[in-house]
Amino acid sequence: MKAKLLISSLLLGTAILAFAKVKDPVLMTINGKDIKLSEFEYLYHKNNQQQVEKETLEQYLDRFVLYKQKVADAEAAGIDTTDLFIKEFEGYQKDLSAPFMAEDTTYRWQFINEAYQRSQKEIDIDHFMLPLGSNSFETDRMLARMDSIRTCILNGEKWEDLADKFSSDPSKARNHGHYGFVSACTFPYDFENQMYNTPVGSVSKPFTTQFGVHMIRVNNERPRSDVHAKHILKLFPREATEEQKAQCKAQIDSIYALLKAGANFEELARTESQDGSAQRGGDLGWFGRGRMVQPFEDIAFDLADGEISEPFATKFGYHIIKKVAHGAPSLDEMRPLIDRAISRDERSKLIGQRRINDLKNKFNYNLNPEFTALLDKALVEHALLDSAFVATYIKDNKMPLFFYNVKNSVPVSQLASQLIPQKPLVDVDQVREFIMSKVETVTDGVLTECNARELMNNNPEYRNLINEYRDGMLLFEISNRRVWKAANKDTVGLENFYAANRARYNWDEPHFKGIIISAKSDSILNLVKADMRTFGADTLTDALHNKYGADIRMERMVVKKGENEYADYLAFHVGEKPERKAYPAMMILEGGVIDQPEDVSDVRGAVASDYQDVLERRWKEELVQKYPAKINKNVLKQVK
């Protein structure tokens, strides 16, 4: 008895251990591939959230099995092994893994919050710029020169005089080096740091950005006050005459009269404004000083909230402004501007470098010191990055470039495809910097892929998301091949299907079938009429197109009354002649009104859609035979 109890206890303990290991059991197997319970539950719940009427578990199970059978067919066709698929999928993997890198997200939010806090204050600055040198030595000389100019300014020489004489900033011609009040997200990050870290009344030390060598002086600061405004614009024509400007003035005055009579500003903006903001009811969003042309800026800032300006002119045309509000925009309102600024300047590189550093720490990355020794030796022997350098030191080199995860390494040869500069680099410092930047590129790719594999193994949420994208890509391509494109390419199949089901495609009313031609003038149309007697029917349209080019337009159509205004007027003789300013002359080139379709081309869209359904059914029958699903009913009962 004790032995039986002991055996039972051992069996029970083994079962508990086995259950503990199978936290995500296999729900089904299709074509030898296991599909876990978590993946099914993830898609089942996501599907029901998107449906107006929720499907039962049994209903969704049938669709899920078919979905996975189609994916299996795509894999059997080798779609997942094509270069195009692999490249596109790797791009998705990299993008989708980003939210799962908490450090990356946290670091980005630090920049977002910093930019927003800075944006609450405007800084009045003077700016001085010199060009970057062609190499590090020349740039150092420019920095030294800027430092000498700084000494002159600190000793009392006028900024504007020195800027006019020596600054390479093109804006000095109009501002003499004075930028006025500016705010965050306007300049590169290094420049912005100097603006907000230099005390009022002080001159910064010389610094560099990708655009040049800079120096700024901070004159004053003030709280930010932006304007949220809408406007209506009547544009001046290019090189407008006084008469044309007077016409614009008359149009804007009429709009203003409607506004004074109580018309809705936003509706008038949508119908009358010639600015890109018209579709938004004229909404320009928030803007600060220095963002708009004068006198637009001053008028917008001087208006009271809710007030509408009288019409006024800028170099672009006549405007009417409605001021919505003033003050500092919220973080949500500033977020798009901040995100754009971060993505285009040094901050995006810093975020990327932080992400790489996090991955390096996570996967025990170590750059091989033998490679750095090789690089030093190569730069002494061949101080030029060209094809010979790559062939001699990089291309077939099996030496480890770096190590990760203790035992793993990447060979130096993997750098070869990266080291292709647009022109040979001759400066040793530039060569080293370029090569090391490409080492970082290879590192990023390898460690990102390693991280993605780890996420796939350890993070069900990420794994399910990646599988969803991968299977979705495969499903689209295999469906395209087997159904959508197949229906259009199978000309014989379409014709046979149409012949067998012709009665399904009869029309309830006559259609015009043919070509309508329009021309820039009646004289051109008369020439076309004469040519119609010369050209053969088979070559008519090509011949007319080659001879008249943009002077004519030809439209082939099969339409019923009411579907095309040209066919209505010319073929069905209803309605007025359509107004086509560029092509006022028109006629029927060939064709006429027919009572029923003459062939499959007349109803191709409807026939192709129905034929796709036929191909889909045939494919489904084939899939059931080729890839039968083995479903574990006990696991199915665990679906939550």
N, C-alpha and C positions, 0 to 999 in steps of 0.2 A: 504493500500500500504506500509506504513511504517512498519507494522507488518510483511508483507511478506519479505521486505528487511532485517529486523532484523533477521527473521528466516533463510533466505539465508546466511546472514553473519555468524550466529552461526554455520550453517552446514558447511560452507566453513572453518571456524576456526577449527572446529572439525576434518575435513578432513586433514587440514595442520598438526595439532597435531598428528593425526594418522600416516600420512606419515613420520613425523619426528621420530616417535618411530620405524617405520618399515624401518630402514636403510638397513637391510639385510633380505628382504622378503623371504617367503617360495616359492621355485620354484616348488617342487613336494613332494608328500607323497607316500611312499612305505611301505606297511605292518604297517601302523600307525606311521611311523617315518618321521618327517619333514626333508627335505633336503634344505638348504639355497642357495640363489643365489650365495653368495660369494664362497661357496665350489665348485659349478659347474664351475664358471668362473675360479677359480684357476686351476682346473684340465684340463679345456678346453684349456686354454692358454699354460699350461705346455705341454699338448699333442701335440699341434701344433708346439711348439718349437722343439720337438723331431722328428717330421715327415718331410720327404723330400717333400712330397706333402701334403699340409694342407687339413684337412677335412672341409667340410661345417658344419655349426652349426647343421643342420638336421642329417647329418651322425653321428656326434659325440654324439648327443642326444640319438640316438638309442643304441649306445655302452654304454653310461653312464647309461641308464636305466637298461640294462642287467647286467652291473657291480653291480649296487645297489641291483638288485633282487637276485643276487648270494650271496651278503653280507647278505641280509635278510634271505636267506636259511641257511647260516652258523650260524647266530644268532638263528634261529629256531632249529638248531641241537645242540645248547648249546656249540658250540666250544669256544665262548668268555667267558665261565664260568669255563673252565678247569684250573687246577692249572698251567699246563705247559704254556698255553696261557697267563694267568695273569702274571706269573713271567717274561716271555719274553717281554710282552708289557710294564710292569713297567720299565724294563731296558731301553727300547727305550724311554719311557717318560722322564726318568732322563737324558739321553744323549741329547735328542732333546731340552730339556728346557734350557740347559747350555748356548747356544748362546743368549738366550733371557734375561739372567742375565748380564746386562751391567757391573755391578760392578766386577763380577767374571772375565770377559774378560779383563777389564782395569787392574785389579790387576795382572793377568797373564802377560800382556804385560809389566808391570813394571819389572817383573823378567826377561823377555826375553831381554829387552833393557839393563838392568843392566848386565846380563851375557855377552851380546855382547860387551858392552863397556869395561868390564873387560878383555874379551878375546883378546883385542888389546894390552895387556901388559903381559909379562911373568915375573914371580917372581922366584928368586933363593932362595930356602929355605933349612934349616936343620929341621929335624923332630925327636921328641922324643915321645914315647908312653908307657903308662902303662895300664894294663887291668882294665876294669870296675869291681866294686865290685858286689857281689850277691845281695846287697840291698843298699839303699841310704846311710846308715851309713858307709859301707865299701867303697863306691865310694867317699864319703867325705874324708876318710882316704887316698885314692889314690891321690886325689887332693892336700891334704896337703903334701904328699910325693913329688909330682911333684913340688910343690912350693919350697920345700927344695932344690931340684935339680936345680931349676931355680936360687936360691940364690947362689949356688956353681958356676954356669956358669957366673953369673954377677960378681962374685968375682975372675974370671980369670981361673977357671978350664976348660980343653978342652972338647968341646962338644962331639967329637968322642970318647974320652976315657970313658966318662960317658954313652954315648949311647951304646957302646960295652958291658959295664958292667951291665947296668940296664934297657935299653929300651926293650920292648916286641915286637917291630916292627920286623917281620921276615926278612925284607930287610936289616937290619943293618949288616948282615954278608958280604954283598957285597958293601954297600955304607957308612957304619959307621955313619948313620944318616943324610947323605947329599943327598937330592933329586935332586939338580940342578934346572934348569929352568923349571917351570911348569906353566900352565895357567888355565883359568876358565873351568868349566864343567868337571873337572878331579876328584875332591874330593867332599865329602859331603858339603852341603851348609854352615854349621857352620864352617867347616874347611876352606872353600874358603873365608868366611868373615874375618877370622883371617889373612889369607894370604894377602888380599888386604887392610886391615885396620891397619896392623902392620907396622910402619915406617921402612925404610931401616936401618939396623944396630941395630934394637931392637929385644928383645925377648918377645913373647906374654905371657900373663898370662895363667896358665893352664885352659883348657876347655875340654868339653866332646862331643863326638858324640856317635852314637850307637855302634861304634867299639872299643871305649876305651877312656882313658884320654890322652890328647895331649898337646904338647907345640911345638911351631915352632920359628925359628929365620929367619928373612928376611935379606939376605945378599946383594941382588942387584935386580935391575929390568931393563927391556929393552923392546923396542917395539917388538911386535910379528911379526915374518916373517915365514910363512909356505911355504910348497912346494906342488904343484899340479903335480902329476906324474902318469905315466903308466908303467907297467912292463910286461915282459914275463918270466915265471918261468918253469924250468924243475926240477921236484921234485926228490930228492934222495929217493930210496926205503927205507923202514924201515930197520935199521941196515945194511946200504948199504956197500958193499965191495968196495975196491979200483977200481976193474974192473967196477962195476956198476957206480961209480962216474965218471970214465973215459968215459963211454958211454954217460952219461948226458952232460959231457963237449963237446964231439963230436957233440951232437945234438944242443947244444946252439951255438957252433961255426958255424954250418951250417946255423942256423937262422940268426946269426950276419952277415954272408957273404951275405945273401939275402938282409938284411937291407942296407948294404953298396952298394949293386948293385941297390938300389932304391925301394925295396919292401915296401909296406904299413905296417907300424908298427901295426896299429889297426887290420888289417886283419890277420896278422901273429899271433897276440895275441889271436884272436878268435879261430884260428885253431890249434895253437901249444902250447899255455900256459896251464900249469896244475894247475893254481891258480883259485880261485872262481871268480876273476875279469875278466876272459877270455871272458865271454859273453858281458862284457862292453868294449871290446877292450883293456883290461888290465888296465882300469882306476881305480886308487886307491883313487881318490878324493884328498882333501887337508889333510895334516897331519903336525904336528909340531915336534919339538925335543922331544925325549923320547918315541915316538910312534912306531918306527920301530927298528928291530934288526940291529946290526952293522955287516958289514960295509955298509949295505943298506942305513942307515940314512945319514952317512957322504957323500957317493957318490951322493945321491939324492940332498943334499943341495949344493954340490960343482959344480954340472953341471950348464951350462948356459941354459937359457930358450930355448927350442927346441932341445937341444943337446941330443944325445943317447950315453949311456955308453958302454964300452966294457963289455963282459961277466965277471961276478965275482961270487964267491961262498959265501953263508952263510950256517948256519947249516941246512937250509931247502932244498937247492939245488942251481942251477945256475940261475942267473938273468941277464936280460938286462933292463935298465931303460931308459925311455924317459921323460925328465923333460918338463912339459907343461908351468908352470909359477911359480912365487914366489911372496910372499907378504902376506897381511892379507886377508882372505876370507871375502866375503860380508855377510850381515845378512841373505840373502836367502840361501847362501851356508852353513852358520853356524846353521841355524834354526833346522834341524833335530837333530843335536848333542845337542843343547840347550834344545829342547823339551824332549829328552830322559833323560837328566840330571835332569830337573825339575820333571819329572814323577817319578823318583826313589829316590828322596831325600826329605828333610824337606820342600822344597818349595811347593810340591804338597799338603802337610798337611796344610801349611799356606794358600794356595789358597782355600782349602776346608773349613778351619775354617773361613776365610773371608766370604765365601759364606753363611755359617751357620749363622754368626753374622749378615749379611745383612738380612737374612730371619727372624732372631729373632727380629730385629728392625722393619721389615715390618709388622710382625704379632703379635707385642706386647707380646713377649715371656717372661715368668717369671718362674724361677725354684721355686717350692713350698718349702718355708723354713721349713715346717713340715717334708718334706722328708729328708732334710739335718740333721734335729734333730734326725729323726729315724735312719739315717745312723750312726751318732755319737754314739747313744745308742747301736746299733747293734754291732758296732766294739768294744765297751767296753765289751759287754756280750758274744760275739762270734767272736773273732778276727781271723777268718779263713773263707775264701770263699770256701765253699763246698756245696754239695747238701742240707745239713741240714740248712745252712745259707739261701739258696734260699727258701726252704720250709717254714722256720719260719718267715722270714721278707718280702719276695718278692712275692711268687707265687700267693697267693689269696688276696693280699693287694689292696683294692679299693681306697686307698688314692690317690689324684691327684699327679702325678709326676711333671708335669709342666702345666702352663696355656698358652693359645694363643688365639688370636682374642677375648680377653676379657672374653667370656663366655665358651670357649672350654677348655677341659683338657684331659690328658692322664693318665690312672691309673698306679700306681707303678707296678702292675702285668705284664704290657707289657714288663718290663725288664727281666722277668724270662727266656725267651728263649735265651736272649743274655748272661746271666751269667753262661756260661759253660766253665770254663778254662780247659786246657788240664790236669792240675794237681792242687790240692788245693793250694791256695795262703795263705801263713802264715804271711807275713810281712804286718802290718797294713797299712803302706803308699802305698804299692803295691796294696792291696785290694781296698783302697779308689780310687786310680788312675784308676784301672781297671773298677770299677763300674761307676765312673764318665765318663770314655771314652765311656761306653755303653749307658749312658744317652744321650751323644752327638750323638751316632749312631741312637737311637730312635728319638731324636729331628730332626736330619737330614731327616730321612724317612718321618716323619709326616709333617714337614714344606715344604719339597720338594713336597709332594703330594698336600698340600694345595696351594702351589704356582702354581702347574700344573693346578689345578682346576680353579684358578683365571685367569691364562693365557688362558685356554679354553674358559672362559666366556667373556674375555675382549680383547683378541688379535686374530683377524681373521687369521692372518698369521700362528700363532702357532697352532690354532685350526684346520686349514685346513691341516697343515703338519702332525699333530697327527692323524687326521682322515684318511689321506692317508696311513700312516703306519699301522694303526689298520685294515682298510678295506683290505689292501694288504695282511696282515697276514691271515685274514679270507678267502679271495678269494683263496689264495694258498691252504689252508687246505681243503676247501669244494670242490675245483676243483680236488684235489688229491683223495678225497673220491668218488666223483661222476663220474669222468672221467678217470684220469690217472691210478690210482691204480685199479679202478673198471674194466677197460678194460683188465688188466693183470690177475686179479683174476677171472673174469667171464670165466672160461674155456669152459663151455658149449656154452655160447654166442659167443665166438670167433670161436669155431668149426662150429657152425651153420652159422655164418656170412661167414666163409671161404667156406663152402659147397655151400652156395647160390651165391657166387661171385667168384667161383674157377677160371673162365677164366681170371679174372683180374690179376691173380698172376702167369700166365704162364711165363716161362723163354724164353729168346731169344737164349740162348746158354746153353750147359750142365754145371752142377755143380758137384763138389766133395762133397759128404756127408759121413762123417765118423770120425774116430779118428786116428790121427798120433801120434806115440810114438817115442821118441828119448831117447837114453841111453848114459851113460858115456863111454861105450866101446862096441865093437862087441861081446865080450864074454857075457856081461850082456844081450845084445839083443838076443843072441842065447838061453840063459836060459829062457827069456820071451817067445820065440817061442815054447820051449818045454812045458812051463806051459800053453800055450794057448790050448793045447790038454787036459789039466787036468781040468782047471776051466770051469764052465758053462758060457754061454754067458751073463746071467743076473748078474753074480757076478764077471765077468772078471776084469773090471776096478778097483773095490774096492779091489779085491784080489791082483792084481799086485801092487797097491798103498801101501797096507799094507806090502807086502813082500819086495819091493825094495825101497820104500821111495824116498829119494832125488836122487837115482841113475838113475831114469827115469823121463821123463816128458810126459804127455799125453794131447793132444789138440783136443777137439771136434770142428768140423767146418762144415759149409755149404758155399762153396766159388766157384766162377767161375774162369776160367783161368786168371791169372794176379793179383789175389787178395791175394794170399798167396804163397810164394816161395817154401814152403815144398810141398804143394799140386801140384804146377806146376811141380816140379821135380818128385815126386812119383806117382801122379795120371794122370797128363796130359803129362808127359814125355817131358817137354820143359825146357830149361835153364840148368844151372849147379847146381851141388849139393850144397845146402846152407852150409856156414861155421858156425858151432856152436861149438866153442872150447870146451865148457864144456860137450856137448852132441852130439858128432860127428856121432854116429850110429843112423839110423832112418829107420822106415818102416811104412806102413799102418797097423794099428792094426785091424781095421774093417771098412767096408764101401767100396764105390767105386763111379764111375761117373754115374750120373743119368741125364736123359734128362729134366724131369719136377719134380716139388715138389711132394713128396709122401703124406705129410700131413701138417697141419697148422704149425707145429713146424719148417718146412723148410723155411717158409716165415713169421715167427711170427712178426718180427719188422714191416713190411709193413702192415700186417693184423691188428695188434694192433693199429697202427696209424689211419687206416681207421675206425676201430671200435670205437675208441675214438671220431671221428667226428660224428658217429651215436649217441653215448651216449650224446655228447654235444647237438645235435639237439633235442633229446628227452627231455633232461633236460631243454632246453630253452623253449620248448612248455609247460612243467610243470610249469616253473617259471612264465610265462605270466598268467596262470590260477590262480596260488596261490597268486601271489603278483602283482596285476595290479597297474600300475603307474597312479596317479592322477596329471596331469601337469597343472600348472597355465600358460596359454598362454600369459596373460598380463605381467607376470613377465619375461617370456622367452624373450619378446621383449626388456627387459632392458639389456640383455647380451651384454657386450661391447667387 
